[in-house]
Amino acid sequence: MDTDTIRRETELVRADWAGRGRHWDRRADEIAEQAARMNAPLIEAADIAPGQQVCDIATGAGEPALSVAALVGTEGRVFATDLCPEMMLGARRRAAAQGLRNITFRTADMLALPDSDSAFDRVICRFGLMFCPAPARAAAEALRVLKPGGRVAYLVWGPREETTMFVVFVAAAEAVLGPLDEVEEIDLARPFSLGTPGALASALTEGGLTDVEEREVRFAPRVPADAPFWQAQFDMTFGRALDGAGEAKRHALKEAVAAGFEHLREEDEVPLSVHVRIGTGVKPTG
Ligand SMILES: C[S@@+](CC[C@H](N)C(=O)[O-])C[C@H]1O[C@@H](n2cnc3c(N)ncnc32)[C@H](O)[C@@H]1O
């Protein structure tokens, strides 16, 4: 992909996330709790330890940056980075509320990090790499800022049809709003662009990392059917599209999503499946 196309695509992504910022800010505390289970395998894969200098890319509402700041302790530091300052509002608020002093927020594209070469022990990224139009170049940029022997760990969605929440969302949105490729404000393709097994590992290898590994992580939570478990993700996914759509459409879409989950209900619970993929790589020491 040439530089102009990358720039144009990145601008589209930036505008999209800027429009979603307030919805993510509003849900920042809630999603941090809900998605805590996503942090554990990523933090383990990254081999985070006290004292490390860590760059969290595409930090959004602040995870895993805030959890990692607590782990690296006062001798370590986290540099939380995102393309959109609007997305980091909730992260800044939560960092202040938690009294975290070892975290710095910066606005930056993952393709052009504001750091010197070999600055970090670890580069991590949760649900961000797939939004970059040139993921192998983003991996090369992570390699540049890593110390020799340092490690990257990326977490991305697996195939869309293997995570229940998105299956229900897509069916509801198509029923209420029409074919999704015609609804400009909703992009339910890009988040899954690295979901095919092997795609993440290929990007990391092409970016120059060694010892590249990719693994599948699946969760099968059973959530209480009467709890509003899907509302935060709903707002974050559809909030921008519905901002100008009017109350009737918002209501119809919510009803369709609720009906979709109700259909899956087993007694008091809804069984969900979640498929994410984790890719790791190391900067060669030689
Ligand atoms: C799904 S959110 C992930 C937020 C957080 N890491 C989490 O897991 O909850 C995706 C984030 O990627 C950011 N992003 C998209 N493209 C980016 C780029 N080229 N460089 C840095 N951040 C980017 C967006 O602004 C957004 O905050």
Ligand as a Chemical Component Dictionary entry (heavy atoms), coordinates in Angstrom:
data_LIG
# 
_chem_comp.id                   LIG 
_chem_comp.type                 NON-POLYMER 
_chem_comp.pdbx_formal_charge   0 
_chem_comp.three_letter_code    LIG 
# 
loop_
_chem_comp_atom.comp_id 
_chem_comp_atom.atom_id 
_chem_comp_atom.alt_atom_id 
_chem_comp_atom.type_symbol 
_chem_comp_atom.charge 
_chem_comp_atom.model_Cartn_x 
_chem_comp_atom.model_Cartn_y 
_chem_comp_atom.model_Cartn_z 
_chem_comp_atom.pdbx_ordinal 
LIG C1  C1  C 0  -11.047 -1.054 19.775 1  
LIG S1  S1  S 1  -10.171 0.323  20.373 2  
LIG C2  C2  C 0  -9.082  -0.499 21.491 3  
LIG C3  C3  C 0  -8.902  0.236  22.767 4  
LIG C4  C4  C 0  -8.247  -0.532 23.919 5  
LIG N1  N1  N 0  -6.894  -0.952 23.628 6  
LIG C5  C5  C 0  -9.084  -1.715 24.346 7  
LIG O1  O1  O 0  -8.681  -2.859 24.119 8  
LIG O2  O2  O -1 -10.162 -1.503 24.916 9  
LIG C6  C6  C 0  -9.127  0.696  19.019 10 
LIG C7  C7  C 0  -8.240  1.922  19.209 11 
LIG O3  O3  O 0  -7.267  1.942  18.157 12 
LIG C8  C8  C 0  -6.940  3.301  17.934 13 
LIG N2  N2  N 0  -6.223  3.377  16.641 14 
LIG C9  C9  C 0  -6.729  3.130  15.418 15 
LIG N3  N3  N 0  -5.770  3.295  14.494 16 
LIG C10 C10 C 0  -4.636  3.657  15.143 17 
LIG C11 C11 C 0  -3.306  3.991  14.728 18 
LIG N4  N4  N 0  -2.952  3.976  13.449 19 
LIG N5  N5  N 0  -2.399  4.306  15.683 20 
LIG C12 C12 C 0  -2.744  4.340  16.994 21 
LIG N6  N6  N 0  -3.991  4.041  17.450 22 
LIG C13 C13 C 0  -4.919  3.709  16.528 23 
LIG C14 C14 C 0  -8.298  3.976  17.951 24 
LIG O4  O4  O 0  -8.209  5.369  18.118 25 
LIG C15 C15 C 0  -8.960  3.260  19.128 26 
LIG O5  O5  O 0  -8.772  3.965  20.331 27 
# 
loop_
_chem_comp_bond.comp_id 
_chem_comp_bond.atom_id_1 
_chem_comp_bond.atom_id_2 
_chem_comp_bond.value_order 
_chem_comp_bond.pdbx_ordinal 
LIG C1  S1  SING 1  
LIG S1  C2  SING 2  
LIG S1  C6  SING 3  
LIG C2  C3  SING 4  
LIG C3  C4  SING 5  
LIG C4  N1  SING 6  
LIG C4  C5  SING 7  
LIG C5  O1  DOUB 8  
LIG C5  O2  SING 9  
LIG C6  C7  SING 10 
LIG C7  O3  SING 11 
LIG C7  C15 SING 12 
LIG O3  C8  SING 13 
LIG C8  N2  SING 14 
LIG C8  C14 SING 15 
LIG N2  C9  SING 16 
LIG N2  C13 SING 17 
LIG C9  N3  DOUB 18 
LIG N3  C10 SING 19 
LIG C10 C11 SING 20 
LIG C10 C13 DOUB 21 
LIG C11 N4  SING 22 
LIG C11 N5  DOUB 23 
LIG N5  C12 SING 24 
LIG C12 N6  DOUB 25 
LIG N6  C13 SING 26 
LIG C14 O4  SING 27 
LIG C14 C15 SING 28 
LIG C15 O5  SING 29 
# 
